[in-house]
Structure formats: C-alpha cells, structure tokens
C-alpha cells in the first residue's frame, strides 16, 4: 500500500495518506491531546448525479431525483438489523448526510475506536435492499420532504436555485420529490451503489485520538474487494444567465427572508475551481462581510440584521455567490450590493482591507486543524476537490488583490443575478 506523509512546518502539522490497491484513499490525522476520534467514510456521489454511465456502457442511466439520499438511508439497514445497533454496542455516535455532490457516513467515539471503525466499514460496504424495505422507506422520506417544504430557510434557497438554473439537478431538493422517490426500486439502488460506492470513488478520513497502524490493520481486514469502476457523468446544457430574475413566496414568517444569488461558471480544472472559490470568499468579505462599510451602513439603516450572511455555494458543476437573511427591504439590499460592486470595480480593492479579509478566512481554515470533526471533514473535502489539505491552505495564502479584482470583473454579472423572497402571510 502506497504511503505518503504530508508535513507543513509553518503549521506544525502533518497527516498520512495511503493509496490502497483497491483505489480507496485513506487519510489519517492523529491529534495529540484529544480524547475523541472521528471517522468519515465518503463517496463522491450526491443529489446532482442523476445521469451517468460506467466505462464500456453505451447508454447513460438516468435515475430519479433523491436517490442518493434514499440510498444513504437504506444503507443503515441490513439483513441482521439496523446499523445503529453496531455503534450502540461500542458507545459511538453515528450519522450520515447527503449533499449535492457527496455522501458521507461518520462516527465519533471516545473509546472502542477499533470496533467503531469496523462497524463503519461493515455497514457501508454491505448493502441490503428489498422491495419491502424500499417501500417502507418511501413514507419516511416523503415526510422528510414535506418537512423541508415547510422550512422557509430551505424554500428560499431552492426558489433561488430555480431562478438561476434551467437544467441542473442542483435546483431539485436533495431528498427529491414525493413523485421521484416513488420511482425508486431495489434494482436502481443497487445500480447506484455498485457504480458510486466503489473504492476508487471513495475517501476514508480519520482524525483525533487513534493509532494509525491499528486503523490501517482494521481497514485492510475489512475492505471488500471490488472491480475498479470508471464513471462518466452526463453533462447538462446550462445558460450563462439566470433563467428568471425573481421568485416570491408567502409563508408563516415574522420577517421577509431573502436570498440574492449570482450564478457563476465553475473554472475548468479542479485546482482553478478551488482557487475561484477562495477568491469569491474573499470578495464576499470585502463587499459586504461583517467588518465591511457596506454591512455597517445597511445594519445601521435597519435594512439587515444579524441573520445576514454570505456563502460561496459550490459543488460539482455549479457555483453561486449567495447573500441573504431577514430584511423588510430585500430590493434595497440588492441595490446596495450592486452599487458596492460597481464602486469597487471603479475604485479598486483596498489592499489593507484585502489582507484583513484574507487573513480572517485563512485563520478560519487553520482552526479546522484543531477540531477533530472539522479536521476530518476538511481532509476529505480537500481530497475530493483534487488537492491535499496543506496544498489548499497554501493556495488561499497565495491569492493576490489582482486575482480578486479579475474575479470581481468576471463573476458578478447582473444578467446572472436573481432574488428570492419569502414574505409573511397577510
């Protein structure tokens, strides 16, 4: 098994990466002085992966929206019972989540690490789907979908994505719709599992209090041999501009909630895409971050409150600059942000402000190295983005004001902008 040790002397930190012969990438980050261990077993597969084919197949397979999330739920169920009972026996906490472009299974423990890691490897690698169990899950997930439909924060995001995107699956709820999940069968679940839950498409990251040699021994013992799979995801045609400029909805909220978004074209390579995200994150802080003059002005005027925030919303095939929160005047906030963008384009970026914003983001990245859960998550995320963790941190450190200026010119076109607002009833 190919072993590499990555060290960063400035950060006084190191981690181990193994390339298993199966294709699985294993990342180990022992942390002295911590009592907890955190394991994360992830596959590069999420809700946007609805059309794909494996090497050698002529036709693409199209699956119902929400199937990645459905599969995540069903993996916890085996012929012998619920996987949670395995972790109950070790005293570990276990969970899982599905995002737009990945699915992860995890545990956290303060003791019995070996047994907990073995439990994680066991249930993720042994699917068990039947007609009866699949149908039983439909009611549970349908209820979850309805719950999210009643969440203003969730609805305002997906209303915005529906304005920005015409064809991308990112505009569809991660859990799918009640209609789409009704089409899911055991055969489709096995097709998705056998395609995406292949070691070559997966990463195992562990951080905290554990013995790396013992972890490798457990992984070697419990990894299931599988034939390598090459996956091709079907591209979808998407216009550069927003599909429509606005969406309005009425729900039971005390104050209007809004999201303003700029649809952006992801860079072509993984490294360039990650750099683009760092540049946008700095721009968000400069334009309307909590220490910016624009933020202070809007806050004093009562146009925003402490709920306001920004996010670089990104994943495989999609990228949006998000700005949102509660406001009685979302249109005025939109106009103020557009004015600020034009002002900075005219006057240029203040280098002191730039350094302050970049250093704040850099500091947040470094803090992840001192939290067990954050460290494992960052390791897995960096690996799935095509770069190592230290390489990613170094990439952020290398961003210049000129880089951010170019990004401002290319990625904030008002033709690619949309506004989503949830209004109070009555």
N, C-alpha and C positions, 0 to 999 in steps of 0.2 A: 504494500500500500504506500503510495507516494505521500510523504510528509514534508510540510513546509512550516517554518516558524517565522512569523512576521513580527518585527520589533519596530517601535518608534521611540528613539532615545529622548526626543523632546517631550513626548507624552509619558515617558517612563512606563510603557505598557507593551504587552505582547500577547499574541494568540497563536493557536496551532490550526493549520488547515491540512486535512487529509483528503486525498482523492482516492476513494475506494475503487477497486477494479469494476464494481457494478456501475460506476458512474456517479454514485452519491458523493456530494461534497459534505464533509464533516468539519465543523468549526468549533473549537474548544477554547474557552476563555476562563481559566481558573482565576479566582479573585480572592486574594488573601484577606483574612479578617472578616469574611462574610459567613453567615450561618446558613444561608439559603442557596439552593441550586435551582436553576430554571432551564428547562429543556423545551425546544421549539422545533417541531418537525414540519417543514413546509413544502408545498408543491407549487410550482409556477403555473397556477391554474385558478382562474376566478370567473366571475359572472360574465365578463366580456368574451369568454372563449366559447362561443356557441356554434362556430363553424370551423371545422378542422379536418385534416386527413393525416394518416401516417404514411411514412415512406413506402412506396410501392402501390399505394391505393390511387385509383384514377379519379374517383369522385370524392368531393367533400361531404362530410357528415354534418348535418345541421340538427342541433338538439334544442329542446325547449328552454326558454329563459328560466333561470333559477335553479338549474340542475346542479351546478357546482355547490351551491348552498345546501341543496337537498342531499347530495352525496355526503357532505360533511356531517349532517345529522345522522344519516344511516350508518356511517362507519362506526359509530359508538355502539351499535347493536350487532351482536354476534349470535351464533348458534347456541352458545353457552350462557348468554345473558347480556347485560349491559356492561360496557367497558368501564363505567364509573366504579363498579364494584372492585375492579382490579386496583384502582387508586385508593379506594376506601380502605383496602387491606394494608396499604403502605402508609396511609396518613397524608398522602399528597393531594393537593388541589389540582384538578384537571379541567381543561376547557378547550374550545376551538373557535375559530372565526373564519369567515369567508369575506374577502374584499373583492374589488373589481378585477384584480389580476393575480391574487394568490389565495391559498387556503392553508391555514396553519393549525396544528394540534400541539397542545402545550401542557406542561405540568410544573408545579412549584412544590418544593419539599425542603424540610429541614433535617430529615432523617430518611433512611431506607432509599437512598438515591438509586442504588443498583436495581432494586425491584421496580421502582417507578419508571426508570428508563426502559427496562424490559417490557413493562406494561404498555408504554407509549409505542414502542416498536411493534409489539404484538398486535394491537387492535388496528393500527393504521395500515398494516400490511396484510390483513386478513378480512377482506370484505365478505359480507353475507347479506344478500338481497333476495327476498321472495315477494311474490305477488301480495301476500297478506301483509307483510311488514311495510312494504312500499305504500300500499293503500292506507294503512293506519296512519302513516306519517303525513298524508295529504291534509287531513283535518287540522293537525297541529301546526303545520306551516301556513295553511290558509289563515288560521287565527293570527299567526305572527304577521302575515302580510297586512291583514286588516288593522292590527295594532299600529303598524308603521304608517298606514294611510291616515290614521287619526293623530299622528305626530306632526305638529306644524313645522318643527325644525327639519324633519325628513322631507316633508312635502315641498317646502320652499326650495330645497336643493334640487329635487327631481323635476319640479316645474321649470327651474332654470335650465337644467340639462336638456329638457325637451325643447326649450327655446334655442339652445346653441347647436344641438346635434340633430341631424336628419336620419342618419342610418346607423350610427354607432350604438352598440348594445349598452354603452355606459349610461344611456338615458333611461334604461329599464331598471327597476328595483332589483337589488342583488338577490332577493328571495324570489324574484319572478312575479308572476300574477297568478291569481286563482285559476285562470284558464290555462296558463302554460304548465303549471305543476300537475294539472290533471292529466297531462300527456306523458308524464314520466313513468317509465316501466323499469323492471329489474334489468332487462336487456340493455336499455340505454345507460343505466347507471354503471353496468359492467363495462360497456364500451368506453365511457368517460374515465372510469377508474383505470382500466388497462392501458389507456392512452397517456393520461397525465400523471398517474401515480407510479411512475417509473423512476428508478433511482437517478437516471440521467437528468430528470426534470425536477429533482428534489434537493433540499438542503436541510441538514440537521445541525442546529446551533445550540450549544450548552454553555452557560455562564454561571459563575458563583463558586460554591464550596463543593468540589468533587475532585476525584482522582482521574486525570486524563487517561492514564494507562488502563485503569479499570473500566472506564467508559468505552474505550476502543474495544476491549475484550468483549464487553456485553454487546456492542454493536456488531462485531464480527460474528458472534454466536447467533444473533437473532435476525440478521439481514436475510431476506428472501431473494434467491437468485431469480432474475428476470432477464429476458432478452432485451437488448437495447431498443429504444423506440425513438425515431426521428419524427418530430411533429411539425407540420406546416399549418399555420393558422390562416384562414382566408382573409385577405384584405377587404376592406369595405370602402366604397367611394363616399367621401365627405366633402361638402363645400367648405371653402375657406371662411366664408361669412357666417354669421348667425342665421338660423332658419327663420326666426322672427324676433322682434326686439323686446317683447314683454309678455309676462303672464301674470294674471291676478286671480286670487282665490280667496274665499271667505271661510274662516274657521273660528273656533272659540279661543281667541287670544285676547289678552288685555291691551297689547300694543301691536301695531303692524310689525311684522317681521319681513326682512328682505334679504335677498342675495343679488349682488351685481357681479356679473362674470364677463371676462374677456376670453374668448376661445382662441387658443394658440396652437400652432403647428409644432408637434414634437420634433426635435432635432433627429437627424437620420441615424446616428450611431448611439450606442448606449452611453459612452463617455460624454459625448456632446449633449445628450439629453439630460444627464445628471448635472452637467455644468450649467445648462439652461435653467434648471430648477433652482440652483443656488443663486444665480443672477436674479431671477424673479423674486426669490425670497428676500434678497437684499433690497430690491426695488420696492417691495411692499412696505418694508420698514421705513425706507426713505420717504415714500409718498404719503403714507397715512398710518404708519405704525404708532404705537402708544407714546413715543417720545417726539413725534413729528409736530411741526407747527400746524399743519392741516388738521391733525387729530385734535389738538388742543383747541383750535378755533371752533370746530364742529361740536366738541364737548361743551365748551362754554356757551355756545348758542343753543344748547339743548337739542341739537339735531341728531346726536348719537348719545349712547350711554355706555356703561361698562361692558355690555354684551357685544359691542362691536369688535370685530376681528378680521383677520385676513388668512388666506390659506393658498398655497400652491397645490392645487388639486390635480394629481398626476398619476399616470399608470400607463400600461402598455397600450399605445395608440391614442391617448387623449391627454390634454393639458389645458387647464383653465386657471386663470387668476381670479380668486374669489374674494369678495369683500361683503361683509354683511353683519346683521344684528337686528336690534329693535330700533325703530325710528318712526315718528309721526310724519316725517318728510323724506321718504326714501328718494324721491326725484331730486330734491335739493342736495342730498348727499351724493347722488350720482353726478350731478352737475359740478359740485365742488371737487370731486375726484378728477373728473375730466379736465377741469380748469387747472388743477395742480399738475396733472400730467403734461399739459401744454406749457405751463410755466417752466417746469424743469427741463423740457425739451428746448425752450428758448434760452434759458439762463444757464443751463448746465448743472451738473451734480456737484454739490459742495463736498470737497474731499474729506473734511473733518467729519461731516455727517455720514459720509460713506463708510469711513473707518469705524465709527461708533456702531453703525448698524451691522457691519460685517463681523465685528468683534463680539457683538451680542449673540449673533447666530452661531459663531464659532464656539463661544462659551457654552451654549446650549448643547452643541454636539459633543463637547468634551465631557459634559456632565453625564451623558449617557454611559460613559465608560465606568462610572462609579455607582451604577444602579444595575442590579442583577438582571431584572426583566428588560430594561432599556438596552443593556449591552447585548443580550442575545438577539433582541429584535433588530438592533442596528447591524449586527454582524450578518444576520440572514438577509436583511434588506439590501445591504451593500453588495453582497454576493449575487443576489438575484438581479441587481442592476448592472452586473457585469464587472464590478470593481471591488477591490478589497476595502475594508473599513478605513484603514490608515490612508489609502490612496484617495478615498472620498474626502476625508478630512483635509488632506493636502490640496485637493482640487479647490475646495472652498477657500482655503488660505491664499490661493494664487489668483483669485478673481480681482480684477482691477476696475477702477472707475470707468475706464474706456469700454470694458466689457459690458458693464451695466448700462452705459449710455447707448450702446448699439442695441442692447435688448429692449430698451425703452422705445427706440425708434421702430423696431420690427414687430413687437408683440402686443402693442396696445392700440389697435385699430378700432375705432368706434363702430365700424361696419361689422365687427366680430363681437360686439357687446350686446348683452341682454340683461333685463331686470326682471326679477321675480318677487312678487309681494303677496304676503298673506295678510288680509285685512280682518279686523274684528267684525263679528256679526253685529248688524244694527248700526 
